[in-house]
């Protein structure tokens, strides 16, 4: 089952397209990271998936074919929007009651236990909580709904490192222990490898990379060799060339079994490095299925 | 349905029963209790004032006004309390507008302005049901409060009608009637809710609500209300005191001469009527003029209240439906 499936999905705001020709399928059971620069269309894609926005073109379905925003979809998806909007004048306890009243399921004891664990006073107004506590409260509310899919829009952008660490730990616990599928957007690449096992890279409103992290890492290698020979390498598609004095580092779409040219060394690639390389090359793509072969012509590297 | 194939989910969840409507009662109360409390305090304080001064008014009427046209009545009742009653009635004209602006406009504008709609509209309750439940509950609450208050107000005002000091059809009093006041409050709330949804910011929505409400109330009072039913026409000079005179004019030999106000009647009066003993109408009739009056009789007060209440409730239902429709289709 795919938790989110889009086909040629597009969204136009007034005169500019925030998202175009977006076709992807995110399978269930993953923590999927939606990565891209600011303005790439991450929030737009998430808003379409949770039914807050209507597509201009194409279609989006969730939780195995449900139309986004339909009652069953709302029931199964918990969404924590950017900057974790809460009613600032309501107490944490009131936010629990509110969410419980607005949903068919709500695990009140679990939510209370979690807030106690986090040291968030139930009687304090949401607006008086720290940024980290507000994010934790919003996440607690979302998870207590027992969703099948948890959607988080830039959940950690405003958090300090400790709060970020705690937040991600809870998300991962939910994903592993309760089997909640997670889709989170972020423009922070650090820690991506610890968090996500599925990557979607958006750039300029288009999907550039999509796939399981293991598969992506296994199908990409970094080749290090003399800078002078960098332009002559053509055996496998080159995503990005990084030159450091006499040496060049090529990110290529190759597996560990692919031959390495003489004078060159091959290394496995990290997820952050891979994402960065694609972000620097908006025309390169790594997509599953029939789209995979598209990038046989590596693009000229801009420096 | 695809959800049936979901593993590890009990089957009964596949056919979703919606979250019960009644849950919105707590949600609405908890989120808007400050606004509803404000309405209660506003009407409550005014009610205490009306009750206390109403007791004085009734007492003064009972002691001084036998008969109602007596000098003692004019001195000790209307002269003493009449001006205050006029100020109270004028002040109350603003009450529906204030409720529309400060209860109606923020309902959706605040959600949109602070971004909390992203929370509210992604909960299992569903966004259009959420908007409908909230708006209907709040609309009924403010309209009921206004209706209860206007019942007290009509008790307060009753001696002034009895003394012939004011008529129920007076522009400043008609929309404080039991039906019209609740309906105007409802309409103001609905205007506020739609303005908030369209403008998406609290302060501009409040300003827009006040402006639209004032325009609608003025247009109704000045032009629309007199057309609810065809006015009666008479050439009698002694109209009943409770009649609402829509217009008056003079004819001579069956032809229109001049309206009852304006420069022509002034010149006619100065020409024929130097004697101070007769009213202008009596004097002019002695000189061959006939005064015609089109008027709404006082007995039409309740039909007019129901007509005004009816179209205002209809308008409010339309506005609330439009607001809910906008919530349903609005792209974030």
Interface residues (C-beta under 8 A of the other chain):
Chain A: X1 X47 X50 X51 X52 X53 X54 X63 X64 X65 X66 X71 X72 X74 X75 X76 X77 X78 X79 X81 X82 X83 X85 X86 X87 X88 X89 X90 X94 X97 X98 X99 X101 X102 X103 X104 X105 X138 X145 X148 X179
Chain B: X1 X2 X3 X5 X6 X8 X9 X16 X17 X18 X19 X23 X24 X26 X27 X30 X31 X34 X114 X115 X116 X117 X118 X119 X120 X121 X122 X123 X124 X125 X126 X130 X329 X331 X332
